[in-house]
Structures are given as structure tokens and as C-alpha cells.
């Protein structure tokens, strides 16, 4: 296991993060307490130190389990959690309370305290917003988060499921006042979901933020070979895969056979190839799943395989990115390829339009 710096924080975290969303059997499909412990042990044995949970995962039981597991050696681990959503319905004293969730100071301060109790610790290494609350002004939010950091109860900040323009605005306001900034964005990203390449990844690259990635295995569609997934996603318990999903499952299966690894390892190795600031959050219900996922750290996909996976998983890059690429001959006077400069990764995608005339009525 190697370690990365989380954004601009100086905090060292393992190349992969272990997600605890499935820890607990309070809701359907989770791990038993013993299975969750096997996941924790498998991760720590290979040098993992970075864990991800949230105040509402299994109605808080996920955080309670993580708190039990880390309690004896708290300071060696990096704990990330999230607050935005309402907690366990049974813990809501006043149903439909408009201040019982979101980013108002009243809720955030209270819920951080409750999460500290669940985790059995006196500080949170990384506090993520779990979504965006449009009812709270950005400046007010960042002041509240900065106060939590100054109190010592939170050390670093992150944003989950938040548009790039809002992360940028929040960090610029924080910088103006000397407040704590976001060091990481947690996003959905996989071979089947690449839309963060349009705005969020270029923004993170520009600001020096880490990108922690959930659903890197596409909600289970990249958890096994092609035939295995077809049997599991059969239209009863899980919806039938689309034609695009089937094509990607096939390509991932072919790549796994060529490289000599599992399909999940292909999917995670592809993610890791997308940038040094990418940190996959792996899951798994039992320790063996975690061990297999960690095997991706030893997989080096050939560039030809990456290119093939990129092509099959391609998407319409959309406006204004496509227009910017189409116009590069006008912007650089035909010298685009001869100028030494950094450009966003989406510049290298296969083009869907070839001339500016395609955009003109």
C-alpha cells in the first residue's frame, strides 16, 4: 500500500479508501457485524488507513461499528464521514422539522456532535457535505464549517455530490476570509458513469483537490464476469443491463482474461489510471471482497486496454467542452499541437464533431 496526500491538506491517506456504507444489517443487504470486522481487518492488514462512512448509513450503525473497530488505535486511522441527510427516522423527535437536515448551523453542529458519539472519538479527520443545501448561503455554510475546524472537532473538509461551480465558489470565499477550504470531492465515477470528467475532475485538477470515488464497480455491474452478472441482474431482483452496460461488461471481462485478474480489479485499475488524485472507495460485504479489490493496486493495464475501455465507455462530452475543442484551430491559429501547455483530460476524448460548421445553422 502506498499513500497519497489528500488535496492540499498534508494528510496522508491510503491509495484506496474502505467504504462502510454496507456495514450493518439494520437495512436490507448489509454485512453482519462479524462480516464488517472481516472487511476492516483485511483492509488494515494491507496498510489501509482511510475509512468512509456517513451519519445515516444503516441509520448510524455503520459509524458505530467503525468506532468500535478503530477505538483502541484511533490516531493511526483517517476517518471521513458525512452530514447533510436526516438521520434515523426513529431518532427524529420532530418529523418534517425543516431544520432537521441540511446545512443550517443548528443541524450541522448538532449532527457532528452525534456522529462523534457514534464514532467514539473526539475528532473527525474529514467531514464531507453529503449533498447541497440551496437554502443556506455559501458564505454562511463555509463560516460554519470553519468554526467546526477551529473547534478541533473537524480537521479537514470535503464535498460529496456537489456541482463544480459551487465547490469553486465555496473555496474562493474561504480563501478570501482565511477559512478552511474543501480538500476533496467525493463523486460517482466508473466505466459506466464518466460525467464528472466534464467539470468536476478538471476543477479538482485545477485546485489541487483529491477525487474520492464511490460506485467504482457501477453498483455491482462490474463485480464479476459477463455471465455471472447476467445471471445476477436478471430483471427480477435487479434490472436487466442495457445494451451499453452489456458491451462494457463484455469488454471488462475480455480485459480481465487478457491481463490475468478479476473484473473488479480491471474496473478499479482503470479508475486509478485516470489521475494521481483519484482515490477509489472500495466496498464489499466480506473480507474476501476487500482483498480482491485491493489486488487492483498490483494491476497495470496496458495502454491499449485502457484505450479500448475508454472507447467503449465513451459519452457525449457536451457543450461547451465540445465547442472549445472544435474552435481550437481558431483560438491557437492552427498551432494547438505545437504549443506546450496543459489541457483538461477531456481534450483527448474521441471527437463527436469535426468542424465548426456542425454548430452553425
C-alpha distance (Angstrom), angle and dihedral (degrees) to the residues before:
residue distance angle dihedral
X1 . . .
X2 3.79 . .
X3 3.79 126.7 .
X4 3.78 135.3 -127.6
X5 3.78 133.4 -158.6
X6 3.80 111.4 -110.3
X7 3.79 103.9 -125.2
X8 3.81 111.2 -63.0
X9 3.82 93.5 -32.4
X10 3.79 101.7 99.5
X11 3.82 88.0 -131.2
X12 3.82 111.6 139.0
X13 3.79 114.9 -138.1
X14 3.80 132.3 174.5
X15 3.80 119.4 -96.1
X16 3.77 88.4 -107.0
X17 3.78 130.3 35.9
X18 3.80 123.2 -142.9
X19 3.79 112.4 -130.4
X20 3.80 118.5 -146.9
X21 3.80 98.3 -165.9
X22 3.81 91.7 114.7
X23 3.79 95.8 46.1
X24 3.78 109.3 116.7
X25 3.77 138.4 34.8
X26 3.80 97.0 -124.3
X27 3.80 89.3 110.0
X28 3.80 128.5 28.4
X29 3.81 120.5 -73.0
X30 3.78 101.2 21.5
X31 3.79 131.6 129.5
X32 3.75 123.0 -97.2
X33 3.79 114.7 -114.3
X34 3.81 89.3 -101.4
X35 3.81 92.9 49.9
X36 3.82 90.3 48.9
X37 3.80 89.5 52.8
X38 3.82 90.0 51.7
X39 3.84 88.9 54.4
X40 3.80 90.8 49.6
X41 3.81 93.1 48.4
X42 3.82 94.1 46.9
X43 3.82 90.4 52.3
X44 3.81 96.4 45.9
X45 3.81 92.8 46.0
X46 3.80 89.0 62.3
X47 3.80 94.5 48.2
X48 3.81 100.9 -92.3
X49 3.80 114.5 154.4
X50 3.84 104.0 162.7
X51 3.83 121.4 90.7
X52 3.80 132.1 179.2
X53 3.81 127.8 -157.8
X54 3.82 139.3 141.2
X55 3.78 138.2 -138.2
X56 3.81 92.2 -109.3
X57 3.83 102.7 41.7
X58 3.79 104.6 124.5
X59 3.78 85.9 -11.8
X60 3.80 91.8 -64.0
X61 3.80 97.6 -46.7
X62 3.81 90.9 110.2
X63 3.80 90.4 60.2
X64 3.80 91.5 44.7
X65 3.81 91.0 54.0
X66 3.80 92.2 46.8
X67 3.81 88.8 49.9
X68 3.81 90.1 53.1
X69 3.81 92.6 48.8
X70 3.81 97.2 48.5
X71 3.78 99.6 34.0
X72 3.82 98.5 99.0
X73 3.84 92.7 48.6
X74 3.79 102.3 25.1
X75 3.80 98.9 149.0
X76 3.81 95.8 57.2
X77 3.80 92.7 61.3
X78 3.81 133.1 72.6
X79 3.79 111.3 -138.6
X80 3.80 122.4 -163.8
X81 3.77 121.7 -174.1
X82 3.80 137.2 166.9
X83 3.79 136.3 -132.6
X84 3.81 126.7 -173.0
X85 3.79 106.4 87.9
X86 3.77 124.2 81.0
X87 3.83 114.1 -94.5
X88 3.82 129.2 -127.0
X89 3.85 110.1 -26.7
X90 3.81 89.3 -131.6
X91 3.81 89.7 58.2
X92 3.79 93.1 54.5
X93 3.79 106.2 102.9
X94 3.79 92.8 -175.6
X95 3.83 112.4 36.3
X96 3.80 114.8 -143.7
X97 3.80 91.7 14.7
X98 3.85 103.4 164.3
X99 3.82 89.5 -145.3
X100 3.81 92.6 49.2
X101 3.80 93.9 92.9
X102 3.80 140.8 11.2
X103 3.80 130.4 57.0
X104 3.76 104.3 -51.6
X105 3.82 111.8 130.3
X106 3.82 92.0 -118.1
X107 3.81 92.6 59.8
X108 3.81 99.6 36.5
X109 3.81 95.1 51.1
X110 3.80 92.5 45.6
X111 3.81 95.0 45.1
X112 3.81 93.7 48.1
X113 3.81 87.7 55.6
X114 3.80 91.3 50.5
X115 3.78 92.1 47.2
X116 3.80 90.5 51.8
X117 3.79 87.7 55.2
X118 3.80 92.3 50.0
X119 3.81 91.7 48.4
X120 3.82 91.5 45.0
X121 3.79 91.9 -132.4
X122 3.78 138.2 109.7
X123 3.81 96.6 -133.2
X124 3.81 141.0 36.9
X125 3.81 116.2 -142.3
X126 3.82 96.1 -153.3
X127 3.80 124.9 14.5
X128 3.80 113.8 -165.0
X129 3.75 127.0 -166.1
X130 3.81 103.3 -126.3
X131 3.80 94.8 -147.2
X132 3.82 137.7 -24.4
X133 3.79 127.5 -72.2
X134 3.81 109.8 -157.3
X135 3.82 92.1 -169.5
X136 3.82 92.4 72.5
X137 3.83 120.0 70.4
X138 3.80 113.2 -120.7
X139 3.82 93.0 -121.4
X140 3.81 92.0 51.5
X141 3.80 90.9 49.2
X142 3.80 94.4 49.5
X143 3.80 91.5 47.9
X144 3.81 90.0 53.4
X145 3.81 91.8 48.2
X146 3.79 91.0 47.2
X147 3.81 90.3 52.4
X148 3.81 89.4 53.3
X149 3.80 89.3 51.8
X150 3.81 92.8 47.3
X151 3.80 89.4 50.9
X152 3.81 89.7 59.6
X153 3.79 92.7 -124.1
X154 3.82 90.6 107.5
X155 3.81 124.4 34.0
X156 3.82 104.7 -175.3
X157 3.81 138.6 11.8
X158 3.79 136.3 -132.0
X159 3.81 139.1 173.6
X160 3.80 126.4 -136.2
X161 3.80 125.5 -164.3
X162 3.81 91.9 -2.7
X163 3.85 125.2 140.1
X164 3.78 116.1 -109.5
X165 3.80 95.1 -118.5
X166 3.81 91.7 57.8
X167 3.81 93.5 48.9
X168 3.80 89.0 49.9
X169 3.82 92.6 48.7
X170 3.80 92.3 46.7
X171 3.79 93.4 50.8
X172 3.79 93.0 46.5
X173 3.82 91.1 51.6
X174 3.80 90.7 47.3
X175 3.80 90.8 49.1
X176 3.80 90.8 50.8
X177 3.81 91.8 56.2
X178 3.80 98.2 34.7
X179 3.81 92.1 -111.7
X180 3.79 129.7 145.4
X181 3.82 114.0 -78.0
X182 3.78 133.7 -152.5
X183 3.81 111.4 -88.1
X184 3.81 98.3 -176.1
X185 3.79 142.9 26.5
X186 3.79 118.6 -149.3
X187 3.80 111.6 -151.2
X188 3.77 144.5 164.4
X189 3.80 107.7 -103.1
X190 3.78 133.4 158.7
X191 3.79 143.0 124.9
X192 3.80 85.6 -78.5
X193 3.80 96.7 45.7
X194 3.80 115.8 41.4
X195 3.79 102.4 146.8
X196 3.83 93.3 113.9
X197 3.80 86.3 72.4
X198 3.81 88.5 75.3
X199 3.80 100.8 63.7
X200 3.81 115.1 -18.6
X201 3.80 100.3 58.0
X202 3.84 93.8 45.3
X203 3.81 88.3 49.0
X204 3.82 92.0 49.7
X205 3.81 91.0 47.3
X206 3.81 90.0 49.9
X207 3.82 94.9 48.9
X208 3.80 96.1 37.0
X209 3.81 94.7 -115.2
X210 3.79 126.8 153.9
X211 3.81 119.6 -119.3
X212 3.79 112.2 -141.8
X213 3.79 108.9 -165.0
X214 3.79 129.4 -148.3
X215 3.82 127.1 -172.1
X216 3.79 91.0 27.1
X217 3.81 86.8 155.7
X218 3.82 91.8 52.9
X219 3.77 97.2 -113.7
X220 3.81 92.7 -54.2
X221 3.81 99.4 -44.2
X222 3.81 89.7 110.8
X223 3.81 96.6 41.9
X224 3.79 97.9 98.7
X225 3.76 145.4 4.8
X226 3.77 122.2 -60.1
X227 3.80 98.3 -93.6
X228 3.79 94.2 44.9
X229 3.80 92.2 53.3
X230 3.81 92.5 46.5
X231 3.80 88.9 56.7
X232 3.81 93.7 47.1
X233 3.82 96.2 43.8
X234 3.79 95.1 49.8
X235 3.78 101.9 141.9
X236 3.82 95.5 -96.1
X237 3.82 111.9 78.2
X238 3.82 91.1 5.5
X239 3.81 129.4 29.1
X240 3.78 119.7 -103.1
X241 3.83 113.2 -95.9
X242 3.79 117.1 -105.2
X243 3.80 122.2 -118.7
X244 3.80 90.0 -100.5
X245 3.80 91.3 50.1
X246 3.80 91.3 48.4
X247 3.80 90.6 51.3
X248 3.79 91.2 51.8
X249 3.81 93.0 45.3
X250 3.79 88.5 52.9
X251 3.80 93.3 48.7
X252 3.80 91.9 47.6
X253 3.81 90.3 50.2
X254 3.81 91.1 50.5
X255 3.81 91.3 48.4
X256 3.82 91.6 49.5
X257 3.80 91.4 53.7
X258 3.82 91.8 47.0
X259 3.80 95.0 48.8
X260 3.80 95.8 37.1
X261 3.79 99.8 -121.3
X262 3.81 140.1 101.2
X263 3.80 124.7 -77.7
X264 3.84 92.7 -113.6
X265 3.80 88.5 53.7
X266 3.81 90.1 53.4
X267 3.80 91.3 50.9
X268 3.82 93.1 48.3
X269 3.82 94.2 42.6
X270 3.81 88.1 53.0
X271 3.81 89.4 53.7
X272 3.80 91.9 49.4
X273 3.80 89.6 51.8
X274 3.81 90.2 61.3
X275 3.79 96.6 75.1
X276 3.79 145.8 -34.4
X277 3.80 89.9 -107.5
X278 3.83 93.6 59.5
X279 3.83 113.9 107.0
X280 3.83 114.2 -179.1
X281 3.79 117.2 -145.7
X282 3.78 105.6 -141.6
X283 3.78 124.4 -159.2
X284 3.74 131.9 -180.0
X285 3.77 132.1 160.1
X286 3.81 96.5 -124.3
X287 3.80 136.1 28.9
X288 3.82 93.4 -102.6
X289 3.82 89.9 62.0
X290 3.81 90.6 53.1
X291 3.80 92.3 48.4
X292 3.80 91.4 51.0
X293 3.82 92.0 48.7
X294 3.80 91.4 50.6
X295 3.80 88.1 55.0
X296 3.81 86.9 74.8
X297 3.81 87.6 76.5
X298 3.81 87.4 70.6
X299 3.81 95.2 47.1
X300 3.79 118.9 98.1
X301 3.78 110.2 -170.5
X302 3.82 114.8 -149.1
X303 3.79 112.5 -114.7
X304 3.80 89.7 -117.6
X305 3.82 89.2 58.0
X306 3.81 92.0 48.5
X307 3.81 90.0 49.5
X308 3.79 91.1 50.5
X309 3.80 92.4 49.0
X310 3.80 89.9 46.9
X311 3.77 91.5 53.3
X312 3.80 95.5 48.2
X313 3.82 91.7 45.4
X314 3.80 94.0 44.9
X315 3.79 122.6 134.0
X316 3.78 139.9 -171.6
X317 3.78 103.5 -81.1
X318 3.80 91.2 -154.8
X319 3.77 135.5 -163.9
X320 3.03 133.0 -1.7
X321 3.82 94.7 10.6
X322 3.79 94.5 58.3
X323 3.78 91.5 46.9
X324 3.82 90.4 51.1
X325 3.80 90.6 53.8
X326 3.79 93.0 45.8
X327 3.79 90.8 51.3
X328 3.81 96.9 48.6
X329 3.80 92.4 102.3
X330 3.81 88.3 58.2
X331 3.80 95.3 43.7
X332 3.82 96.7 46.9
X333 3.79 97.8 30.7
X334 3.78 92.9 -121.3
X335 3.83 93.8 -51.6
X336 3.82 99.7 99.4
X337 3.82 93.8 119.0
X338 3.81 92.5 46.6
X339 3.82 98.0 54.3
X340 3.81 119.0 90.1
X341 3.81 105.4 -133.1
X342 3.78 142.4 122.5
X343 3.79 117.7 -104.0
X344 3.83 130.3 -177.5
X345 3.79 117.0 -88.6
X346 3.80 91.6 -112.6
X347 3.81 88.5 69.7
X348 3.80 87.9 75.5
X349 3.80 96.0 53.8
X350 3.77 120.4 113.6
X351 3.77 106.9 -87.0
X352 3.78 120.4 -117.0
X353 3.81 94.5 -168.0
X354 3.75 128.0 42.5
X355 3.79 108.5 -167.2
X356 3.76 141.4 25.8
X357 3.79 87.4 -115.3
X358 3.81 88.7 73.7
X359 3.80 87.6 69.3
X360 3.79 97.8 45.4
X361 3.81 123.4 88.7
